Amino acid sequence: SSSKQDWLPWSLLLLSLTYDTRAFYVPGVAPINFHQNDPVEIKAVKLTSSRTQLPYEYYSLPFCQPSKITYKAENLGKRKERTGS
């Protein structure tokens, strides 16, 4: 029982230090801070169903649609990076 009491404060301290974790860091991608009502650029290459493997139009799903949609062409480097080949 004494050893449990010794570990309890340390466990609570460790738990309190890790509690406020809100995101993770991906190496090579700089974090961006957003504020309320800031525009967020979404880059969706494709959406497919995990059940049927059929592609979906991005805005056929219940996402907020902007007033203007801009489609950007993907360059060869980005395509290779995404497919891993």
ROTORMAR-107392 format. One record per atom (N, C-alpha, C): residue number from 1; residue in three letters; chain; atom name; x, y, z. Coordinates in Angstrom, 3 decimals, decimal comma. Layout:
<nodes>
<vexvex->NUM; zator->ALA; vexro->A; baza->CA; px->X; py->Y; pz->Z>
...
</nodes>
This chain:
<nodes>
<vexvex->1; zator->SER; vexro->A; baza->N; px->0,825; py->-1,194; pz->0,000>
<vexvex->1; zator->SER; vexro->A; baza->CA; px->0,000; py->0,000; pz->0,000>
<vexvex->1; zator->SER; vexro->A; baza->C; px->0,870; py->1,259; pz->0,000>
<vexvex->2; zator->SER; vexro->A; baza->N; px->2,018; py->1,175; pz->0,658>
<vexvex->2; zator->SER; vexro->A; baza->CA; px->2,930; py->2,316; pz->0,729>
<vexvex->2; zator->SER; vexro->A; baza->C; px->3,479; py->2,665; pz->-0,654>
<vexvex->3; zator->SER; vexro->A; baza->N; px->3,796; py->1,654; pz->-1,462>
<vexvex->3; zator->SER; vexro->A; baza->CA; px->4,336; py->1,930; pz->-2,795>
<vexvex->3; zator->SER; vexro->A; baza->C; px->3,282; py->2,577; pz->-3,690>
<vexvex->4; zator->LYS; vexro->A; baza->N; px->2,008; py->2,221; pz->-3,522>
<vexvex->4; zator->LYS; vexro->A; baza->CA; px->0,941; py->2,866; pz->-4,294>
<vexvex->4; zator->LYS; vexro->A; baza->C; px->0,831; py->4,339; pz->-3,920>
<vexvex->5; zator->GLN; vexro->A; baza->N; px->0,982; py->4,634; pz->-2,649>
<vexvex->5; zator->GLN; vexro->A; baza->CA; px->0,899; py->6,020; pz->-2,201>
<vexvex->5; zator->GLN; vexro->A; baza->C; px->2,091; py->6,830; pz->-2,705>
<vexvex->6; zator->ASP; vexro->A; baza->N; px->3,242; py->6,190; pz->-2,865>
<vexvex->6; zator->ASP; vexro->A; baza->CA; px->4,418; py->6,887; pz->-3,385>
<vexvex->6; zator->ASP; vexro->A; baza->C; px->4,244; py->7,245; pz->-4,862>
<vexvex->7; zator->TRP; vexro->A; baza->N; px->3,618; py->6,369; pz->-5,632>
<vexvex->7; zator->TRP; vexro->A; baza->CA; px->3,463; py->6,591; pz->-7,065>
<vexvex->7; zator->TRP; vexro->A; baza->C; px->2,288; py->7,508; pz->-7,407>
<vexvex->8; zator->LEU; vexro->A; baza->N; px->1,322; py->7,621; pz->-6,540>
<vexvex->8; zator->LEU; vexro->A; baza->CA; px->0,134; py->8,413; pz->-6,829>
<vexvex->8; zator->LEU; vexro->A; baza->C; px->0,448; py->9,878; pz->-7,143>
<vexvex->9; zator->PRO; vexro->A; baza->N; px->1,249; py->10,588; pz->-6,343>
<vexvex->9; zator->PRO; vexro->A; baza->CA; px->1,544; py->11,996; pz->-6,685>
<vexvex->9; zator->PRO; vexro->A; baza->C; px->2,265; py->12,133; pz->-8,026>
<vexvex->10; zator->TRP; vexro->A; baza->N; px->3,187; py->11,220; pz->-8,309>
<vexvex->10; zator->TRP; vexro->A; baza->CA; px->3,926; py->11,282; pz->-9,575>
<vexvex->10; zator->TRP; vexro->A; baza->C; px->3,002; py->10,993; pz->-10,753>
<vexvex->11; zator->SER; vexro->A; baza->N; px->2,108; py->10,055; pz->-10,585>
<vexvex->11; zator->SER; vexro->A; baza->CA; px->1,152; py->9,736; pz->-11,649>
<vexvex->11; zator->SER; vexro->A; baza->C; px->0,235; py->10,916; pz->-11,923>
<vexvex->12; zator->LEU; vexro->A; baza->N; px->-0,238; py->11,560; pz->-10,862>
<vexvex->12; zator->LEU; vexro->A; baza->CA; px->-1,105; py->12,724; pz->-11,040>
<vexvex->12; zator->LEU; vexro->A; baza->C; px->-0,360; py->13,883; pz->-11,696>
<vexvex->13; zator->LEU; vexro->A; baza->N; px->0,905; py->14,067; pz->-11,329>
<vexvex->13; zator->LEU; vexro->A; baza->CA; px->1,711; py->15,114; pz->-11,950>
<vexvex->13; zator->LEU; vexro->A; baza->C; px->1,885; py->14,836; pz->-13,442>
<vexvex->14; zator->LEU; vexro->A; baza->N; px->2,230; py->13,619; pz->-13,787>
<vexvex->14; zator->LEU; vexro->A; baza->CA; px->2,404; py->13,253; pz->-15,192>
<vexvex->14; zator->LEU; vexro->A; baza->C; px->1,102; py->13,427; pz->-15,962>
<vexvex->15; zator->LEU; vexro->A; baza->N; px->0,010; py->13,009; pz->-15,388>
<vexvex->15; zator->LEU; vexro->A; baza->CA; px->-1,291; py->13,152; pz->-16,030>
<vexvex->15; zator->LEU; vexro->A; baza->C; px->-1,641; py->14,625; pz->-16,238>
<vexvex->16; zator->SER; vexro->A; baza->N; px->-1,348; py->15,455; pz->-15,260>
<vexvex->16; zator->SER; vexro->A; baza->CA; px->-1,670; py->16,882; pz->-15,393>
<vexvex->16; zator->SER; vexro->A; baza->C; px->-0,807; py->17,557; pz->-16,456>
<vexvex->17; zator->LEU; vexro->A; baza->N; px->0,400; py->17,073; pz->-16,672>
<vexvex->17; zator->LEU; vexro->A; baza->CA; px->1,268; py->17,662; pz->-17,693>
<vexvex->17; zator->LEU; vexro->A; baza->C; px->0,836; py->17,277; pz->-19,097>
<vexvex->18; zator->THR; vexro->A; baza->N; px->0,227; py->16,124; pz->-19,258>
<vexvex->18; zator->THR; vexro->A; baza->CA; px->-0,176; py->15,663; pz->-20,585>
<vexvex->18; zator->THR; vexro->A; baza->C; px->-1,633; py->15,947; pz->-20,893>
<vexvex->19; zator->TYR; vexro->A; baza->N; px->-2,380; py->16,479; pz->-19,957>
<vexvex->19; zator->TYR; vexro->A; baza->CA; px->-3,817; py->16,677; pz->-20,132>
<vexvex->19; zator->TYR; vexro->A; baza->C; px->-4,149; py->17,706; pz->-21,210>
<vexvex->20; zator->ASP; vexro->A; baza->N; px->-3,391; py->18,775; pz->-21,327>
<vexvex->20; zator->ASP; vexro->A; baza->CA; px->-3,739; py->19,878; pz->-22,218>
<vexvex->20; zator->ASP; vexro->A; baza->C; px->-3,211; py->19,697; pz->-23,641>
<vexvex->21; zator->THR; vexro->A; baza->N; px->-2,884; py->18,507; pz->-24,041>
<vexvex->21; zator->THR; vexro->A; baza->CA; px->-2,416; py->18,255; pz->-25,392>
<vexvex->21; zator->THR; vexro->A; baza->C; px->-3,594; py->18,361; pz->-26,345>
<vexvex->22; zator->ARG; vexro->A; baza->N; px->-3,489; py->19,247; pz->-27,343>
<vexvex->22; zator->ARG; vexro->A; baza->CA; px->-4,613; py->19,478; pz->-28,248>
<vexvex->22; zator->ARG; vexro->A; baza->C; px->-4,324; py->19,066; pz->-29,684>
<vexvex->23; zator->ALA; vexro->A; baza->N; px->-3,077; py->18,911; pz->-30,060>
<vexvex->23; zator->ALA; vexro->A; baza->CA; px->-2,739; py->18,608; pz->-31,439>
<vexvex->23; zator->ALA; vexro->A; baza->C; px->-1,426; py->17,842; pz->-31,479>
<vexvex->24; zator->PHE; vexro->A; baza->N; px->-1,009; py->17,487; pz->-32,660>
<vexvex->24; zator->PHE; vexro->A; baza->CA; px->0,274; py->16,819; pz->-32,818>
<vexvex->24; zator->PHE; vexro->A; baza->C; px->1,071; py->17,543; pz->-33,890>
<vexvex->25; zator->TYR; vexro->A; baza->N; px->2,374; py->17,330; pz->-33,903>
<vexvex->25; zator->TYR; vexro->A; baza->CA; px->3,265; py->18,007; pz->-34,836>
<vexvex->25; zator->TYR; vexro->A; baza->C; px->3,725; py->17,016; pz->-35,887>
<vexvex->26; zator->VAL; vexro->A; baza->N; px->3,595; py->17,381; pz->-37,145>
<vexvex->26; zator->VAL; vexro->A; baza->CA; px->4,073; py->16,558; pz->-38,244>
<vexvex->26; zator->VAL; vexro->A; baza->C; px->5,375; py->17,176; pz->-38,732>
<vexvex->27; zator->PRO; vexro->A; baza->N; px->6,484; py->16,433; pz->-38,692>
<vexvex->27; zator->PRO; vexro->A; baza->CA; px->7,762; py->16,995; pz->-39,144>
<vexvex->27; zator->PRO; vexro->A; baza->C; px->7,681; py->17,486; pz->-40,589>
<vexvex->28; zator->GLY; vexro->A; baza->N; px->8,243; py->18,652; pz->-40,842>
<vexvex->28; zator->GLY; vexro->A; baza->CA; px->8,246; py->19,224; pz->-42,180>
<vexvex->28; zator->GLY; vexro->A; baza->C; px->7,041; py->20,095; pz->-42,477>
<vexvex->29; zator->VAL; vexro->A; baza->N; px->6,097; py->20,153; pz->-41,562>
<vexvex->29; zator->VAL; vexro->A; baza->CA; px->4,903; py->20,982; pz->-41,745>
<vexvex->29; zator->VAL; vexro->A; baza->C; px->4,862; py->21,992; pz->-40,609>
<vexvex->30; zator->ALA; vexro->A; baza->N; px->4,947; py->23,252; pz->-40,958>
<vexvex->30; zator->ALA; vexro->A; baza->CA; px->4,948; py->24,298; pz->-39,934>
<vexvex->30; zator->ALA; vexro->A; baza->C; px->3,545; py->24,464; pz->-39,356>
<vexvex->31; zator->PRO; vexro->A; baza->N; px->3,434; py->24,571; pz->-38,042>
<vexvex->31; zator->PRO; vexro->A; baza->CA; px->2,108; py->24,791; pz->-37,450>
<vexvex->31; zator->PRO; vexro->A; baza->C; px->1,575; py->26,184; pz->-37,790>
<vexvex->32; zator->ILE; vexro->A; baza->N; px->0,266; py->26,282; pz->-37,941>
<vexvex->32; zator->ILE; vexro->A; baza->CA; px->-0,394; py->27,549; pz->-38,252>
<vexvex->32; zator->ILE; vexro->A; baza->C; px->-1,416; py->27,826; pz->-37,164>
<vexvex->33; zator->ASN; vexro->A; baza->N; px->-1,406; py->29,034; pz->-36,642>
<vexvex->33; zator->ASN; vexro->A; baza->CA; px->-2,401; py->29,437; pz->-35,647>
<vexvex->33; zator->ASN; vexro->A; baza->C; px->-3,573; py->30,101; pz->-36,353>
<vexvex->34; zator->PHE; vexro->A; baza->N; px->-4,768; py->29,619; pz->-36,083>
<vexvex->34; zator->PHE; vexro->A; baza->CA; px->-5,979; py->30,201; pz->-36,644>
<vexvex->34; zator->PHE; vexro->A; baza->C; px->-6,756; py->30,891; pz->-35,539>
<vexvex->35; zator->HIS; vexro->A; baza->N; px->-7,430; py->31,953; pz->-35,907>
<vexvex->35; zator->HIS; vexro->A; baza->CA; px->-8,314; py->32,665; pz->-34,989>
<vexvex->35; zator->HIS; vexro->A; baza->C; px->-9,740; py->32,506; pz->-35,488>
<vexvex->36; zator->GLN; vexro->A; baza->N; px->-10,686; py->32,799; pz->-34,639>
<vexvex->36; zator->GLN; vexro->A; baza->CA; px->-12,083; py->32,657; pz->-35,016>
<vexvex->36; zator->GLN; vexro->A; baza->C; px->-12,386; py->33,495; pz->-36,256>
<vexvex->37; zator->ASN; vexro->A; baza->N; px->-13,118; py->32,899; pz->-37,186>
<vexvex->37; zator->ASN; vexro->A; baza->CA; px->-13,533; py->33,500; pz->-38,466>
<vexvex->37; zator->ASN; vexro->A; baza->C; px->-12,401; py->33,667; pz->-39,469>
<vexvex->38; zator->ASP; vexro->A; baza->N; px->-11,210; py->33,123; pz->-39,210>
<vexvex->38; zator->ASP; vexro->A; baza->CA; px->-10,152; py->33,109; pz->-40,215>
<vexvex->38; zator->ASP; vexro->A; baza->C; px->-10,522; py->32,097; pz->-41,294>
<vexvex->39; zator->PRO; vexro->A; baza->N; px->-10,253; py->32,407; pz->-42,560>
<vexvex->39; zator->PRO; vexro->A; baza->CA; px->-10,519; py->31,414; pz->-43,609>
<vexvex->39; zator->PRO; vexro->A; baza->C; px->-9,523; py->30,257; pz->-43,503>
<vexvex->40; zator->VAL; vexro->A; baza->N; px->-9,992; py->29,053; pz->-43,747>
<vexvex->40; zator->VAL; vexro->A; baza->CA; px->-9,153; py->27,859; pz->-43,699>
<vexvex->40; zator->VAL; vexro->A; baza->C; px->-9,172; py->27,229; pz->-45,083>
<vexvex->41; zator->GLU; vexro->A; baza->N; px->-8,000; py->27,111; pz->-45,702>
<vexvex->41; zator->GLU; vexro->A; baza->CA; px->-7,912; py->26,518; pz->-47,033>
<vexvex->41; zator->GLU; vexro->A; baza->C; px->-7,952; py->24,997; pz->-46,913>
<vexvex->42; zator->ILE; vexro->A; baza->N; px->-8,876; py->24,385; pz->-47,619>
<vexvex->42; zator->ILE; vexro->A; baza->CA; px->-9,022; py->22,931; pz->-47,609>
<vexvex->42; zator->ILE; vexro->A; baza->C; px->-8,491; py->22,389; pz->-48,921>
<vexvex->43; zator->LYS; vexro->A; baza->N; px->-7,608; py->21,406; pz->-48,835>
<vexvex->43; zator->LYS; vexro->A; baza->CA; px->-7,103; py->20,760; pz->-50,038>
<vexvex->43; zator->LYS; vexro->A; baza->C; px->-7,546; py->19,306; pz->-49,984>
<vexvex->44; zator->ALA; vexro->A; baza->N; px->-8,539; py->18,976; pz->-50,770>
<vexvex->44; zator->ALA; vexro->A; baza->CA; px->-9,045; py->17,607; pz->-50,821>
<vexvex->44; zator->ALA; vexro->A; baza->C; px->-8,679; py->17,025; pz->-52,173>
<vexvex->45; zator->VAL; vexro->A; baza->N; px->-7,844; py->15,999; pz->-52,178>
<vexvex->45; zator->VAL; vexro->A; baza->CA; px->-7,440; py->15,384; pz->-53,435>
<vexvex->45; zator->VAL; vexro->A; baza->C; px->-8,569; py->14,515; pz->-53,965>
<vexvex->46; zator->LYS; vexro->A; baza->N; px->-9,103; py->13,646; pz->-53,105>
<vexvex->46; zator->LYS; vexro->A; baza->CA; px->-10,259; py->12,848; pz->-53,499>
<vexvex->46; zator->LYS; vexro->A; baza->C; px->-10,906; py->12,273; pz->-52,248>
<vexvex->47; zator->LEU; vexro->A; baza->N; px->-12,174; py->11,981; pz->-52,352>
<vexvex->47; zator->LEU; vexro->A; baza->CA; px->-12,923; py->11,349; pz->-51,273>
<vexvex->47; zator->LEU; vexro->A; baza->C; px->-13,487; py->10,047; pz->-51,806>
<vexvex->48; zator->THR; vexro->A; baza->N; px->-13,202; py->8,961; pz->-51,102>
<vexvex->48; zator->THR; vexro->A; baza->CA; px->-13,745; py->7,665; pz->-51,512>
<vexvex->48; zator->THR; vexro->A; baza->C; px->-14,380; py->6,988; pz->-50,313>
<vexvex->49; zator->SER; vexro->A; baza->N; px->-15,283; py->6,090; pz->-50,597>
<vexvex->49; zator->SER; vexro->A; baza->CA; px->-15,945; py->5,326; pz->-49,553>
<vexvex->49; zator->SER; vexro->A; baza->C; px->-15,045; py->4,176; pz->-49,130>
<vexvex->50; zator->SER; vexro->A; baza->N; px->-14,973; py->3,909; pz->-47,840>
<vexvex->50; zator->SER; vexro->A; baza->CA; px->-14,182; py->2,760; pz->-47,370>
<vexvex->50; zator->SER; vexro->A; baza->C; px->-14,918; py->1,455; pz->-47,643>
<vexvex->51; zator->ARG; vexro->A; baza->N; px->-16,206; py->1,536; pz->-47,929>
<vexvex->51; zator->ARG; vexro->A; baza->CA; px->-16,993; py->0,324; pz->-48,194>
<vexvex->51; zator->ARG; vexro->A; baza->C; px->-17,058; py->-0,015; pz->-49,674>
<vexvex->52; zator->THR; vexro->A; baza->N; px->-17,233; py->0,988; pz->-50,529>
<vexvex->52; zator->THR; vexro->A; baza->CA; px->-17,465; py->0,702; pz->-51,949>
<vexvex->52; zator->THR; vexro->A; baza->C; px->-16,338; py->1,164; pz->-52,865>
<vexvex->53; zator->GLN; vexro->A; baza->N; px->-15,400; py->1,945; pz->-52,360>
<vexvex->53; zator->GLN; vexro->A; baza->CA; px->-14,294; py->2,499; pz->-53,146>
<vexvex->53; zator->GLN; vexro->A; baza->C; px->-14,772; py->3,420; pz->-54,264>
<vexvex->54; zator->LEU; vexro->A; baza->N; px->-15,986; py->3,934; pz->-54,143>
<vexvex->54; zator->LEU; vexro->A; baza->CA; px->-16,501; py->4,876; pz->-55,136>
<vexvex->54; zator->LEU; vexro->A; baza->C; px->-16,124; py->6,295; pz->-54,735>
<vexvex->55; zator->PRO; vexro->A; baza->N; px->-15,725; py->7,115; pz->-55,713>
<vexvex->55; zator->PRO; vexro->A; baza->CA; px->-15,379; py->8,498; pz->-55,376>
<vexvex->55; zator->PRO; vexro->A; baza->C; px->-16,629; py->9,335; pz->-55,116>
<vexvex->56; zator->TYR; vexro->A; baza->N; px->-16,469; py->10,353; pz->-54,289>
<vexvex->56; zator->TYR; vexro->A; baza->CA; px->-17,541; py->11,297; pz->-53,982>
<vexvex->56; zator->TYR; vexro->A; baza->C; px->-17,129; py->12,680; pz->-54,443>
<vexvex->57; zator->GLU; vexro->A; baza->N; px->-18,087; py->13,460; pz->-54,881>
<vexvex->57; zator->GLU; vexro->A; baza->CA; px->-17,854; py->14,884; pz->-55,058>
<vexvex->57; zator->GLU; vexro->A; baza->C; px->-17,735; py->15,475; pz->-53,663>
<vexvex->58; zator->TYR; vexro->A; baza->N; px->-16,750; py->16,332; pz->-53,441>
<vexvex->58; zator->TYR; vexro->A; baza->CA; px->-16,488; py->16,857; pz->-52,104>
<vexvex->58; zator->TYR; vexro->A; baza->C; px->-17,713; py->17,531; pz->-51,506>
<vexvex->59; zator->TYR; vexro->A; baza->N; px->-18,404; py->18,354; pz->-52,267>
<vexvex->59; zator->TYR; vexro->A; baza->CA; px->-19,534; py->19,103; pz->-51,716>
<vexvex->59; zator->TYR; vexro->A; baza->C; px->-20,860; py->18,361; pz->-51,843>
<vexvex->60; zator->SER; vexro->A; baza->N; px->-20,841; py->17,084; pz->-52,229>
<vexvex->60; zator->SER; vexro->A; baza->CA; px->-22,066; py->16,285; pz->-52,149>
<vexvex->60; zator->SER; vexro->A; baza->C; px->-22,280; py->15,818; pz->-50,709>
<vexvex->61; zator->LEU; vexro->A; baza->N; px->-21,259; py->15,949; pz->-49,885>
<vexvex->61; zator->LEU; vexro->A; baza->CA; px->-21,349; py->15,613; pz->-48,465>
<vexvex->61; zator->LEU; vexro->A; baza->C; px->-21,671; py->16,884; pz->-47,675>
<vexvex->62; zator->PRO; vexro->A; baza->N; px->-22,127; py->16,738; pz->-46,434>
<vexvex->62; zator->PRO; vexro->A; baza->CA; px->-22,583; py->17,920; pz->-45,684>
<vexvex->62; zator->PRO; vexro->A; baza->C; px->-21,448; py->18,800; pz->-45,142>
<vexvex->63; zator->PHE; vexro->A; baza->N; px->-20,687; py->19,416; pz->-46,049>
<vexvex->63; zator->PHE; vexro->A; baza->CA; px->-19,662; py->20,381; pz->-45,671>
<vexvex->63; zator->PHE; vexro->A; baza->C; px->-20,164; py->21,776; pz->-46,028>
<vexvex->64; zator->CYS; vexro->A; baza->N; px->-19,666; py->22,777; pz->-45,345>
<vexvex->64; zator->CYS; vexro->A; baza->CA; px->-20,013; py->24,163; pz->-45,681>
<vexvex->64; zator->CYS; vexro->A; baza->C; px->-19,369; py->24,507; pz->-47,013>
<vexvex->65; zator->GLN; vexro->A; baza->N; px->-20,166; py->24,923; pz->-47,954>
<vexvex->65; zator->GLN; vexro->A; baza->CA; px->-19,653; py->25,248; pz->-49,280>
<vexvex->65; zator->GLN; vexro->A; baza->C; px->-19,366; py->26,742; pz->-49,367>
<vexvex->66; zator->PRO; vexro->A; baza->N; px->-18,159; py->27,105; pz->-49,816>
<vexvex->66; zator->PRO; vexro->A; baza->CA; px->-17,845; py->28,529; pz->-49,955>
<vexvex->66; zator->PRO; vexro->A; baza->C; px->-18,594; py->29,132; pz->-51,143>
<vexvex->67; zator->SER; vexro->A; baza->N; px->-18,604; py->30,448; pz->-51,211>
<vexvex->67; zator->SER; vexro->A; baza->CA; px->-19,287; py->31,111; pz->-52,327>
<vexvex->67; zator->SER; vexro->A; baza->C; px->-18,554; py->30,872; pz->-53,642>
<vexvex->68; zator->LYS; vexro->A; baza->N; px->-17,238; py->30,679; pz->-53,582>
<vexvex->68; zator->LYS; vexro->A; baza->CA; px->-16,451; py->30,432; pz->-54,791>
<vexvex->68; zator->LYS; vexro->A; baza->C; px->-15,527; py->29,242; pz->-54,542>
<vexvex->69; zator->ILE; vexro->A; baza->N; px->-15,562; py->28,267; pz->-55,440>
<vexvex->69; zator->ILE; vexro->A; baza->CA; px->-14,695; py->27,094; pz->-55,336>
<vexvex->69; zator->ILE; vexro->A; baza->C; px->-13,584; py->27,243; pz->-56,360>
<vexvex->70; zator->THR; vexro->A; baza->N; px->-12,346; py->27,111; pz->-55,909>
<vexvex->70; zator->THR; vexro->A; baza->CA; px->-11,192; py->27,203; pz->-56,794>
<vexvex->70; zator->THR; vexro->A; baza->C; px->-10,535; py->25,836; pz->-56,871>
<vexvex->71; zator->TYR; vexro->A; baza->N; px->-10,502; py->25,272; pz->-58,067>
<vexvex->71; zator->TYR; vexro->A; baza->CA; px->-9,836; py->23,993; pz->-58,269>
<vexvex->71; zator->TYR; vexro->A; baza->C; px->-8,406; py->24,272; pz->-58,703>
<vexvex->72; zator->LYS; vexro->A; baza->N; px->-7,453; py->23,622; pz->-58,053>
<vexvex->72; zator->LYS; vexro->A; baza->CA; px->-6,046; py->23,814; pz->-58,383>
<vexvex->72; zator->LYS; vexro->A; baza->C; px->-5,492; py->22,508; pz->-58,937>
<vexvex->73; zator->ALA; vexro->A; baza->N; px->-4,701; py->22,623; pz->-59,984>
<vexvex->73; zator->ALA; vexro->A; baza->CA; px->-4,074; py->21,442; pz->-60,571>
<vexvex->73; zator->ALA; vexro->A; baza->C; px->-2,963; py->20,958; pz->-59,650>
<vexvex->74; zator->GLU; vexro->A; baza->N; px->-2,810; py->19,664; pz->-59,601>
<vexvex->74; zator->GLU; vexro->A; baza->CA; px->-1,770; py->19,062; pz->-58,773>
<vexvex->74; zator->GLU; vexro->A; baza->C; px->-0,542; py->18,826; pz->-59,644>
<vexvex->75; zator->ASN; vexro->A; baza->N; px->0,640; py->19,242; pz->-59,160>
<vexvex->75; zator->ASN; vexro->A; baza->CA; px->1,834; py->19,017; pz->-59,961>
<vexvex->75; zator->ASN; vexro->A; baza->C; px->2,347; py->17,587; pz->-59,765>
<vexvex->76; zator->LEU; vexro->A; baza->N; px->3,273; py->17,175; pz->-60,587>
<vexvex->76; zator->LEU; vexro->A; baza->CA; px->3,767; py->15,799; pz->-60,566>
<vexvex->76; zator->LEU; vexro->A; baza->C; px->4,421; py->15,450; pz->-59,235>
<vexvex->77; zator->GLY; vexro->A; baza->N; px->5,150; py->16,391; pz->-58,644>
<vexvex->77; zator->GLY; vexro->A; baza->CA; px->5,803; py->16,128; pz->-57,357>
<vexvex->77; zator->GLY; vexro->A; baza->C; px->4,805; py->15,848; pz->-56,254>
<vexvex->78; zator->LYS; vexro->A; baza->N; px->3,731; py->16,610; pz->-56,201>
<vexvex->78; zator->LYS; vexro->A; baza->CA; px->2,696; py->16,390; pz->-55,183>
<vexvex->78; zator->LYS; vexro->A; baza->C; px->1,990; py->15,057; pz->-55,404>
<vexvex->79; zator->ARG; vexro->A; baza->N; px->1,753; py->14,702; pz->-56,651>
<vexvex->79; zator->ARG; vexro->A; baza->CA; px->1,099; py->13,426; pz->-56,947>
<vexvex->79; zator->ARG; vexro->A; baza->C; px->1,995; py->12,261; pz->-56,516>
<vexvex->80; zator->LYS; vexro->A; baza->N; px->3,301; py->12,364; pz->-56,793>
<vexvex->80; zator->LYS; vexro->A; baza->CA; px->4,230; py->11,303; pz->-56,379>
<vexvex->80; zator->LYS; vexro->A; baza->C; px->4,290; py->11,200; pz->-54,859>
<vexvex->81; zator->GLU; vexro->A; baza->N; px->4,309; py->12,349; pz->-54,202>
<vexvex->81; zator->GLU; vexro->A; baza->CA; px->4,365; py->12,385; pz->-52,742>
<vexvex->81; zator->GLU; vexro->A; baza->C; px->3,125; py->11,719; pz->-52,140>
<vexvex->82; zator->ARG; vexro->A; baza->N; px->1,962; py->11,961; pz->-52,727>
<vexvex->82; zator->ARG; vexro->A; baza->CA; px->0,705; py->11,414; pz->-52,216>
<vexvex->82; zator->ARG; vexro->A; baza->C; px->0,622; py->9,908; pz->-52,442>
<vexvex->83; zator->THR; vexro->A; baza->N; px->1,046; py->9,445; pz->-53,616>
<vexvex->83; zator->THR; vexro->A; baza->CA; px->0,920; py->8,019; pz->-53,940>
<vexvex->83; zator->THR; vexro->A; baza->C; px->2,087; py->7,198; pz->-53,418>
<vexvex->84; zator->GLY; vexro->A; baza->N; px->3,206; py->7,838; pz->-53,137>
<vexvex->84; zator->GLY; vexro->A; baza->CA; px->4,362; py->7,113; pz->-52,613>
<vexvex->84; zator->GLY; vexro->A; baza->C; px->5,114; py->6,322; pz->-53,662>
<vexvex->85; zator->SER; vexro->A; baza->N; px->4,910; py->6,628; pz->-54,942>
<vexvex->85; zator->SER; vexro->A; baza->CA; px->5,634; py->5,898; pz->-55,994>
<vexvex->85; zator->SER; vexro->A; baza->C; px->6,523; py->6,814; pz->-56,782>
</nodes>
